[in-house]
Amino acid sequence: MSTFLLTAKVNIPLSGGMKIEKGQTFEVNLPFGKIPFDSIDSKSRVTRILELEGFDIKGHESILSGGFFDFKRI
């Protein structure tokens, strides 16, 4: 597994008044050879991590991109 640190580039408003703050970080483990947002499986893993952190992104799946998050392998 490869571990990536995702960092929000901007404030991301979500439903119910929730938001992901600019600079907030999340750690994601992906199979070797994968990077965040490059496949449905990778996006699904990122979604699960966000849900575990208390963020419901249903209806906001478009945020799962490099436009909203920087990522680096750690």
N, CA, C and O atoms as CSV, one atom per row, in Angstrom:
chain,resi,resn,atom,element,x,y,z
A,1,MET,N,N,0.828,-1.183,0.000
A,1,MET,CA,C,0.000,0.000,0.000
A,1,MET,C,C,0.878,1.255,0.000
A,1,MET,O,O,1.964,1.282,0.580
A,2,SER,N,N,0.377,2.272,-0.660
A,2,SER,CA,C,1.016,3.587,-0.657
A,2,SER,C,C,0.146,4.521,0.173
A,2,SER,O,O,-1.082,4.458,0.116
A,3,THR,N,N,0.790,5.379,0.937
A,3,THR,CA,C,0.056,6.342,1.759
A,3,THR,C,C,0.236,7.731,1.176
A,3,THR,O,O,1.346,8.146,0.842
A,4,PHE,N,N,-0.885,8.444,1.059
A,4,PHE,CA,C,-0.885,9.804,0.528
A,4,PHE,C,C,-1.473,10.753,1.548
A,4,PHE,O,O,-2.372,10.387,2.305
A,5,LEU,N,N,-0.970,11.960,1.566
A,5,LEU,CA,C,-1.514,13.018,2.396
A,5,LEU,C,C,-2.252,13.977,1.461
A,5,LEU,O,O,-1.646,14.607,0.594
A,6,LEU,N,N,-3.572,14.079,1.651
A,6,LEU,CA,C,-4.403,14.985,0.861
A,6,LEU,C,C,-4.579,16.272,1.644
A,6,LEU,O,O,-4.868,16.234,2.840
A,7,THR,N,N,-4.409,17.401,0.994
A,7,THR,CA,C,-4.575,18.706,1.626
A,7,THR,C,C,-5.561,19.527,0.812
A,7,THR,O,O,-5.386,19.705,-0.394
A,8,ALA,N,N,-6.602,20.027,1.475
A,8,ALA,CA,C,-7.606,20.842,0.790
A,8,ALA,C,C,-6.963,22.150,0.319
A,8,ALA,O,O,-6.316,22.851,1.099
A,9,LYS,N,N,-7.148,22.468,-0.962
A,9,LYS,CA,C,-6.594,23.703,-1.538
A,9,LYS,C,C,-7.458,24.921,-1.221
A,9,LYS,O,O,-6.960,26.045,-1.157
A,10,VAL,N,N,-8.751,24.688,-1.024
A,10,VAL,CA,C,-9.721,25.765,-0.801
A,10,VAL,C,C,-10.734,25.312,0.242
A,10,VAL,O,O,-10.804,24.126,0.563
A,11,ASN,N,N,-11.518,26.247,0.772
A,11,ASN,CA,C,-12.660,25.863,1.609
A,11,ASN,C,C,-13.680,25.175,0.705
A,11,ASN,O,O,-14.002,25.681,-0.369
A,12,ILE,N,N,-14.187,24.021,1.142
A,12,ILE,CA,C,-15.117,23.243,0.336
A,12,ILE,C,C,-16.438,23.126,1.093
A,12,ILE,O,O,-16.536,22.353,2.047
A,13,PRO,N,N,-17.462,23.893,0.675
A,13,PRO,CA,C,-18.757,23.804,1.351
A,13,PRO,C,C,-19.470,22.496,0.987
A,13,PRO,O,O,-19.466,22.073,-0.169
A,14,LEU,N,N,-20.075,21.872,1.987
A,14,LEU,CA,C,-20.825,20.633,1.806
A,14,LEU,C,C,-22.243,20.830,2.319
A,14,LEU,O,O,-22.573,21.887,2.856
A,15,SER,N,N,-23.066,19.827,2.154
A,15,SER,CA,C,-24.453,19.892,2.626
A,15,SER,C,C,-24.513,20.004,4.138
A,15,SER,O,O,-23.578,19.620,4.842
A,16,GLY,N,N,-25.624,20.535,4.628
A,16,GLY,CA,C,-25.858,20.616,6.063
A,16,GLY,C,C,-24.948,21.580,6.796
A,16,GLY,O,O,-24.750,21.450,8.004
A,17,GLY,N,N,-24.393,22.543,6.080
A,17,GLY,CA,C,-23.529,23.522,6.725
A,17,GLY,C,C,-22.119,23.027,7.010
A,17,GLY,O,O,-21.306,23.768,7.562
A,18,MET,N,N,-21.814,21.779,6.641
A,18,MET,CA,C,-20.459,21.260,6.832
A,18,MET,C,C,-19.538,21.856,5.785
A,18,MET,O,O,-19.980,22.257,4.708
A,19,LYS,N,N,-18.257,21.911,6.107
A,19,LYS,CA,C,-17.276,22.291,5.100
A,19,LYS,C,C,-15.921,21.734,5.473
A,19,LYS,O,O,-15.596,21.546,6.645
A,20,ILE,N,N,-15.152,21.480,4.449
A,20,ILE,CA,C,-13.758,21.084,4.621
A,20,ILE,C,C,-12.963,22.367,4.515
A,20,ILE,O,O,-13.069,23.097,3.530
A,21,GLU,N,N,-12.172,22.637,5.524
A,21,GLU,CA,C,-11.405,23.886,5.579
A,21,GLU,C,C,-10.144,23.809,4.724
A,21,GLU,O,O,-9.497,22.765,4.646
A,22,LYS,N,N,-9.809,24.916,4.089
A,22,LYS,CA,C,-8.555,25.021,3.343
A,22,LYS,C,C,-7.404,24.638,4.275
A,22,LYS,O,O,-7.324,25.122,5.404
A,23,GLY,N,N,-6.517,23.767,3.795
A,23,GLY,CA,C,-5.369,23.332,4.582
A,23,GLY,C,C,-5.618,22.074,5.404
A,23,GLY,O,O,-4.675,21.487,5.933
A,24,GLN,N,N,-6.888,21.650,5.522
A,24,GLN,CA,C,-7.196,20.439,6.278
A,24,GLN,C,C,-6.601,19.241,5.542
A,24,GLN,O,O,-6.647,19.175,4.313
A,25,THR,N,N,-6.044,18.297,6.298
A,25,THR,CA,C,-5.362,17.160,5.688
A,25,THR,C,C,-6.053,15.843,6.045
A,25,THR,O,O,-6.708,15.713,7.079
A,26,PHE,N,N,-5.880,14.884,5.151
A,26,PHE,CA,C,-6.416,13.538,5.310
A,26,PHE,C,C,-5.377,12.553,4.805
A,26,PHE,O,O,-4.730,12.796,3.786
A,27,GLU,N,N,-5.215,11.448,5.508
A,27,GLU,CA,C,-4.282,10.405,5.113
A,27,GLU,C,C,-5.065,9.274,4.451
A,27,GLU,O,O,-6.051,8.786,5.002
A,28,VAL,N,N,-4.615,8.859,3.258
A,28,VAL,CA,C,-5.308,7.831,2.486
A,28,VAL,C,C,-4.314,6.756,2.061
A,28,VAL,O,O,-3.234,7.061,1.554
A,29,ASN,N,N,-4.688,5.496,2.272
A,29,ASN,CA,C,-3.883,4.367,1.813
A,29,ASN,C,C,-4.490,3.813,0.533
A,29,ASN,O,O,-5.689,3.537,0.470
A,30,LEU,N,N,-3.653,3.652,-0.485
A,30,LEU,CA,C,-4.093,3.130,-1.772
A,30,LEU,C,C,-3.164,2.000,-2.207
A,30,LEU,O,O,-2.007,1.954,-1.789
A,31,PRO,N,N,-3.662,1.087,-3.043
A,31,PRO,CA,C,-2.783,0.028,-3.561
A,31,PRO,C,C,-1.604,0.635,-4.322
A,31,PRO,O,O,-1.711,1.729,-4.878
A,32,PHE,N,N,-0.474,-0.089,-4.341
A,32,PHE,CA,C,0.694,0.384,-5.076
A,32,PHE,C,C,0.329,0.648,-6.528
A,32,PHE,O,O,-0.441,-0.102,-7.129
A,33,GLY,N,N,0.875,1.697,-7.079
A,33,GLY,CA,C,0.637,2.051,-8.467
A,33,GLY,C,C,-0.581,2.940,-8.672
A,33,GLY,O,O,-0.812,3.415,-9.784
A,34,LYS,N,N,-1.362,3.173,-7.624
A,34,LYS,CA,C,-2.543,4.031,-7.719
A,34,LYS,C,C,-2.240,5.381,-7.096
A,34,LYS,O,O,-1.401,5.495,-6.202
A,35,ILE,N,N,-2.932,6.397,-7.578
A,35,ILE,CA,C,-2.855,7.716,-6.959
A,35,ILE,C,C,-4.283,8.190,-6.685
A,35,ILE,O,O,-5.219,7.713,-7.328
A,36,PRO,N,N,-4.468,9.116,-5.748
A,36,PRO,CA,C,-5.824,9.597,-5.475
A,36,PRO,C,C,-6.469,10.161,-6.741
A,36,PRO,O,O,-5.817,10.834,-7.539
A,37,PHE,N,N,-7.734,9.880,-6.905
A,37,PHE,CA,C,-8.569,10.433,-7.972
A,37,PHE,C,C,-8.307,9.851,-9.354
A,37,PHE,O,O,-8.899,10.326,-10.323
A,38,ASP,N,N,-7.437,8.831,-9.492
A,38,ASP,CA,C,-7.150,8.295,-10.832
A,38,ASP,C,C,-8.098,7.183,-11.259
A,38,ASP,O,O,-8.075,6.761,-12.415
A,39,SER,N,N,-8.937,6.703,-10.334
A,39,SER,CA,C,-9.868,5.630,-10.678
A,39,SER,C,C,-11.077,5.683,-9.745
A,39,SER,O,O,-11.072,6.377,-8.728
A,40,ILE,N,N,-12.092,4.943,-10.113
A,40,ILE,CA,C,-13.282,4.872,-9.267
A,40,ILE,C,C,-12.922,4.292,-7.908
A,40,ILE,O,O,-13.414,4.770,-6.886
A,41,ASP,N,N,-12.069,3.264,-7.878
A,41,ASP,CA,C,-11.662,2.655,-6.608
A,41,ASP,C,C,-10.919,3.658,-5.727
A,41,ASP,O,O,-11.172,3.730,-4.524
A,42,SER,N,N,-10.009,4.428,-6.312
A,42,SER,CA,C,-9.263,5.423,-5.534
A,42,SER,C,C,-10.203,6.481,-4.966
A,42,SER,O,O,-10.082,6.863,-3.802
A,43,LYS,N,N,-11.142,6.955,-5.789
A,43,LYS,CA,C,-12.104,7.947,-5.312
A,43,LYS,C,C,-12.985,7.373,-4.210
A,43,LYS,O,O,-13.331,8.075,-3.260
A,44,SER,N,N,-13.347,6.104,-4.332
A,44,SER,CA,C,-14.156,5.444,-3.312
A,44,SER,C,C,-13.407,5.373,-1.981
A,44,SER,O,O,-14.003,5.572,-0.922
A,45,ARG,N,N,-12.122,5.093,-2.031
A,45,ARG,CA,C,-11.315,5.039,-0.810
A,45,ARG,C,C,-11.205,6.423,-0.165
A,45,ARG,O,O,-11.270,6.548,1.057
A,46,VAL,N,N,-11.039,7.449,-0.983
A,46,VAL,CA,C,-10.984,8.816,-0.457
A,46,VAL,C,C,-12.329,9.169,0.183
A,46,VAL,O,O,-12.366,9.759,1.262
A,47,THR,N,N,-13.424,8.810,-0.476
A,47,THR,CA,C,-14.760,9.075,0.063
A,47,THR,C,C,-14.937,8.417,1.423
A,47,THR,O,O,-15.477,9.037,2.340
A,48,ARG,N,N,-14.488,7.164,1.572
A,48,ARG,CA,C,-14.609,6.466,2.863
A,48,ARG,C,C,-13.812,7.167,3.952
A,48,ARG,O,O,-14.281,7.284,5.085
A,49,ILE,N,N,-12.617,7.632,3.622
A,49,ILE,CA,C,-11.799,8.348,4.614
A,49,ILE,C,C,-12.504,9.630,5.041
A,49,ILE,O,O,-12.553,9.945,6.230
A,50,LEU,N,N,-13.049,10.369,4.084
A,50,LEU,CA,C,-13.769,11.602,4.418
A,50,LEU,C,C,-14.985,11.292,5.296
A,50,LEU,O,O,-15.264,12.028,6.243
A,51,GLU,N,N,-15.708,10.212,4.990
A,51,GLU,CA,C,-16.860,9.828,5.806
A,51,GLU,C,C,-16.430,9.475,7.227
A,51,GLU,O,O,-17.107,9.836,8.190
A,52,LEU,N,N,-15.313,8.774,7.359
A,52,LEU,CA,C,-14.809,8.439,8.694
A,52,LEU,C,C,-14.445,9.684,9.494
A,52,LEU,O,O,-14.508,9.684,10.723
A,53,GLU,N,N,-14.065,10.743,8.787
A,53,GLU,CA,C,-13.723,12.018,9.431
A,53,GLU,C,C,-14.964,12.876,9.690
A,53,GLU,O,O,-14.871,13.969,10.248
A,54,GLY,N,N,-16.141,12.357,9.271
A,54,GLY,CA,C,-17.391,13.071,9.533
A,54,GLY,C,C,-17.894,13.951,8.408
A,54,GLY,O,O,-18.792,14.766,8.620
A,55,PHE,N,N,-17.332,13.804,7.205
A,55,PHE,CA,C,-17.734,14.618,6.062
A,55,PHE,C,C,-18.542,13.783,5.083
A,55,PHE,O,O,-18.052,12.788,4.550
A,56,ASP,N,N,-19.792,14.197,4.847
A,56,ASP,CA,C,-20.667,13.530,3.893
A,56,ASP,C,C,-20.582,14.289,2.576
A,56,ASP,O,O,-21.045,15.426,2.479
A,57,ILE,N,N,-19.989,13.663,1.559
A,57,ILE,CA,C,-19.816,14.366,0.290
A,57,ILE,C,C,-20.837,13.941,-0.760
A,57,ILE,O,O,-20.689,14.289,-1.931
A,58,LYS,N,N,-21.868,13.199,-0.366
A,58,LYS,CA,C,-22.900,12.802,-1.331
A,58,LYS,C,C,-23.451,14.051,-2.030
A,58,LYS,O,O,-23.849,15.022,-1.386
A,59,GLY,N,N,-23.462,13.996,-3.359
A,59,GLY,CA,C,-23.891,15.141,-4.141
A,59,GLY,C,C,-22.771,16.119,-4.449
A,59,GLY,O,O,-22.962,17.074,-5.202
A,60,HIS,N,N,-21.599,15.881,-3.867
A,60,HIS,CA,C,-20.451,16.770,-4.078
A,60,HIS,C,C,-19.228,15.979,-4.572
A,60,HIS,O,O,-18.088,16.376,-4.331
A,61,GLU,N,N,-19.474,14.871,-5.256
A,61,GLU,CA,C,-18.385,14.009,-5.699
A,61,GLU,C,C,-17.396,14.716,-6.621
A,61,GLU,O,O,-16.270,14.251,-6.801
A,62,SER,N,N,-17.815,15.839,-7.206
A,62,SER,CA,C,-16.920,16.583,-8.100
A,62,SER,C,C,-15.701,17.146,-7.369
A,62,SER,O,O,-14.727,17.543,-8.009
A,63,ILE,N,N,-15.745,17.183,-6.037
A,63,ILE,CA,C,-14.575,17.685,-5.288
A,63,ILE,C,C,-13.427,16.684,-5.293
A,63,ILE,O,O,-12.304,17.025,-4.923
A,64,LEU,N,N,-13.700,15.455,-5.708
A,64,LEU,CA,C,-12.663,14.421,-5.700
A,64,LEU,C,C,-11.760,14.581,-6.914
A,64,LEU,O,O,-11.799,13.793,-7.858
A,65,SER,N,N,-10.944,15.633,-6.856
A,65,SER,CA,C,-10.038,15.930,-7.969
A,65,SER,C,C,-8.855,16.753,-7.463
A,65,SER,O,O,-8.856,17.277,-6.349
A,66,GLY,N,N,-7.862,16.841,-8.317
A,66,GLY,CA,C,-6.698,17.655,-8.003
A,66,GLY,C,C,-7.014,19.139,-7.975
A,66,GLY,O,O,-6.188,19.933,-7.524
A,67,GLY,N,N,-8.193,19.533,-8.448
A,67,GLY,CA,C,-8.595,20.934,-8.388
A,67,GLY,C,C,-8.936,21.383,-6.977
A,67,GLY,O,O,-8.856,22.568,-6.656
A,68,PHE,N,N,-9.316,20.429,-6.136
A,68,PHE,CA,C,-9.705,20.747,-4.771
A,68,PHE,C,C,-8.688,20.277,-3.720
A,68,PHE,O,O,-8.645,20.807,-2.610
A,69,PHE,N,N,-7.874,19.278,-4.081
A,69,PHE,CA,C,-6.918,18.717,-3.128
A,69,PHE,C,C,-5.542,18.580,-3.768
A,69,PHE,O,O,-5.416,18.149,-4.914
A,70,ASP,N,N,-4.510,18.955,-3.008
A,70,ASP,CA,C,-3.139,18.586,-3.339
A,70,ASP,C,C,-2.895,17.235,-2.699
A,70,ASP,O,O,-3.489,16.926,-1.667
A,71,PHE,N,N,-2.031,16.424,-3.293
A,71,PHE,CA,C,-1.678,15.164,-2.642
A,71,PHE,C,C,-0.208,14.881,-2.833
A,71,PHE,O,O,0.392,15.226,-3.851
A,72,LYS,N,N,0.363,14.235,-1.815
A,72,LYS,CA,C,1.762,13.815,-1.919
A,72,LYS,C,C,1.909,12.486,-1.202
A,72,LYS,O,O,1.249,12.217,-0.198
A,73,ARG,N,N,2.787,11.672,-1.742
A,73,ARG,CA,C,3.071,10.367,-1.149
A,73,ARG,C,C,3.934,10.564,0.083
A,73,ARG,O,O,4.908,11.316,0.063
A,74,ILE,N,N,3.560,9.872,1.165
A,74,ILE,CA,C,4.368,9.955,2.393
A,74,ILE,C,C,4.878,8.585,2.778
A,74,ILE,O,O,5.576,8.446,3.782
